[in-house]
């Protein structure tokens, strides 16, 4: 009895964190079943815990400790040694979600390895590297959500789920250039229209640097559209309520990028784009209407392999590691 109460309390805590920190995902999550929402909230909490290990490491000693901790967790996921108390906590969180899901555990291992990159100096040299990063921190979440939501024909659903994660991460990067600059991180690829930009120049409001960064933001948002389209095309593989929820999440998150473009360059640097309740409600109605019209409800489209060209060149995707479908 006490164990059941404890599990219920933990689920409530995870859901509250999702409500406060992941507002768009919590909004869409109201369409999920209670178990699906609890699982999604638990995954969100796990991913936040992993991110916090990297983001809170400031000094050289902290960076070294964080890299060690994440490295041990990665080893725990692929080889299962219990390296330390902290690693054990993260590992138990993962195991409670994915105990019989080796595909999801491998995706989580990819995520952990990618987050470790943020402990180093972040300067993205090319679009290919950016897409691999987006797969690592967000496409992997698409893989894990596909497992948690019970998608049918998982081997066909996975590429679309990965693409939706990539699209959302491209939106994140486009929205947070100034915030990332304050962390001495630059994700805009140097081989793109933005060119090489120093974070300090962004912080100092250098006119040329900010203009070039804006051009890079527009470029990434245009790229994100291709991945949103692919992600939307895979919704038909999901159970009905999950399909509705992910459709809403995709619409709301995509709108962040659309809002950035609509406001323009000057406004972009003044405030961080957020989607308010009224706009979320409007987007929710649109998404539900489109799904109810069977625009995607049972229709599926063959995945555009070109979207994964740069991933397949150097990243072994989870769908290639296991066939547990």
Secondary structure as UniProt FT lines:
FT   HELIX           2..21
FT   HELIX           23..29
FT   TURN            30..31
FT   HELIX           34..55
FT   HELIX           60..78
FT   HELIX           85..98
FT   TURN            99..100
FT   HELIX           102..117
FT   TURN            118..119
FT   STRAND          122..123
FT   HELIX           127..134
FT   HELIX           135..139
FT   HELIX           140..149
FT   HELIX           154..175
FT   HELIX           177..182
FT   TURN            183..184
FT   STRAND          185..186
FT   TURN            190..191
FT   TURN            193..194
FT   HELIX           199..203
FT   TURN            204..205
FT   HELIX           207..233
FT   HELIX           235..237
FT   HELIX           240..263
FT   HELIX           265..268
FT   TURN            269..270
FT   HELIX           277..292
FT   TURN            293..294
FT   HELIX           305..308
FT   HELIX           309..312
FT   TURN            313..314
FT   HELIX           318..321
//
